[in-house]
Amino acid sequence: MAGRIRESDIALVRERSRIDEIVGDHVSLKRAGGGALKGLCPFHDEKSPSFNVRPSHGTYHCFGCGEGGDVISFVTKIEHLSFVEAVERLADRAGIQLVYEGGGATIQRDRGTRSRLIEAHKAAAEYYAEQLATPEAQQAREFLAERGFDEAAARQFGCGFAPGGWDKLTKHLLGRGFELQELIKSQLTKEGRQGPIDRFHRRLLWPIKEISGDVVGFGARRIFDDDPIQAKYLNTSESIIYKKSQVLFGLDQAKREIAKRKQAVIVEGYTDVMAMHLAGVPTAVASCGTAFGTDHMNVLRRLLIDDDVNGEVIFTFDGDEAGQKAALKAFEGEQHFSAQTYIAVAPDGMDPCELRQAKGDVAVRDLVARRTPLIEFAIKAQLKAYDLDSVDGRVEALKKMVPFVGQIKDRAKRDGYATRLAWWVGWDDEAMVVRRVRQVSSGKGPVATPQRADPNQMALGVEVDGPARPNPRDPKLIFEREVLKIALRLPEYAGPLYDSLPDESFTDPAYVALHRAIREAGGASCGLEGSAYLDAISQGCSHASVRSVMTELAVEPLAVKQNDEFRYVSMVIARLQEVQVGKQVEDVKSRLRRLSPIKDADEYRALWGDLVALEEYRKALLQQSAGVL
């Protein structure tokens, strides 16, 4: 049994272990003046950096949570090690051979400690890597080669192969001096029916490493069709050294580039990480056997020094329904990030590995470059469920999406996306959408506008049923009202031109109902005149309120001069048609905004042609109606 580590050796470990380098493996640091460095504290959640490191003193202190100490205490706390294990870890890193008082010049480890389990995983990773070169692993090598990964790529990411047989790894590690209970404790071995057996058999393996580079687990991919375990991937079960919610595959290789570029790319699988790195995106990482979560975010935030200005996190998901669900889940977690958060979806539902195979390294880099803000993607993904070409569809979409946008915590972003929501849905009143989103975010909810009784109806003593009578001074309805007056007062001039107007030309329910009643009476060109004409229309009015609107319009003066009736009628109807065409233009623009000129090229070109034709028609109607009212 080894004795105590010599005090002079502990002092030497402190001297040769630069605290800024050790801390820098876990936290991105930047200069803070006075020779100090600053970053986000790894020991508690914070938005503004309060974790300070003084390389000249070899100490650290967090002004937020009060944690502080030297390089040994930092490693003790961040790695969950004992004091002796922390000294041994730093000694290994610095190439120092420790002397134990009473135990001689040796590095004897205590059985079952964290360091021993790390050593067991390191030995296992080396063994698996050697096995990848055996004849038994031919299919595993072919799997990698088919996906564009050569021998050098396999070495870079430590790929290995778990051989067949029940206990080959177990026997190998026992022969290296590890104890059976250590192997079981580290999840490399498990109890079988007839004794201890290996955790993995006949599978392609990737070593899962902590940010420091220590192997803490493995991810295993099914290779053989006769594998009795159907799951495509198996991962090491959680242990005292492996917490899947805190580990990201590839982070040991990506950490310095993430800190340098202020960018982290989140992919879904081991081969996707490999493809990204080999294609020139060295900031890619992946969660291991679990969804990307808050703990993973906190690890990245410390590297990005997330301070509302620097850093971006880019999620890559499959374009299918499952990928969209993953993106929406990421949106919930994105609220914890101040960094700009994006999503990149490869064409045809390909993942980054498939994209690299099909279209090369440049396509992978372009995928990242053509990223879309995650919030935008989340909104558009949900809008696909609604018919935005119909009024009802737009209303339902807003009912669903206003509360969703209201979840955005950043006020400037929330107002900006509220405006864009109105744009994407095709809703004219952007201010109304922004107002509703603000109400939802403040917890007040949408405010209903109180309905006031129309004094004209009360004065007429009419029993109000059906559509409410419109405000005669509403500027949005001025042309609808004037056209209906023309149809009632000057049917001989309105004639077929009026009769050709569709119901969609009118927006107020009472005006729509009156227009239908006129059409049911035979239209403006029916040949009836005077009271007979109005009586026929009145018979078609299904509600008293609509008949009231009819009688009101039938006596309301027209803004037309004598002997100028034909020109005036043509101008007013043209103006109403221009309003309707304007809505069609906005509809087409809304549909274009929801399409990609690249992915939906044919549909996009067709709609663009429609838009050009509609704009020309609208321009002609404006010229025809120039000067009216």
Secondary structure by P-SEA (a helix, b strand, c coil): ccccccaaaaaaaaaaccaaaaaaaccccccccccbbbccccccccccccccccccccccccccccccccaaaaaaacccccaaaaaaaaaaaabbbbbccccccccccccccaaaaaaaaaaaaaaaaaacccccaaaaaaaaaaacccaaaaaaabbbbbcccccaaaaaaaaacccaaaaaaacccccccccbbbcccbbbbbbbbccccccccbbbbbccccccccccccccccccccccccccccccccaaaaaaacbbbbbccaaaaaaaaaaccccbbbbccccccaaaaaaaaaaaccccccbbbbbbbcccaaaaaaaaaaaaaccccccccccccccccccaaaaaacccaaaaaaaaaacccaaaaaaaaaacccccccaaaaaaaaaacaaaaaacccaaaaaaaaaaaaaaaccccaaaaaaaaaaaaaccccccccccccaaaaaaccccccccccccccccaaaaaaaaaaaaccccccccccccccccccccaaaaaaaaaaaaacccccccccaaaaaaaaaacccaaaaaaaaaaaaccccccccaaaaaaaaaaaaaaaaaaaaaaaaaaaaaaacccccaaaaaaaaaaaaaaaaaaaaaaaaaacccc
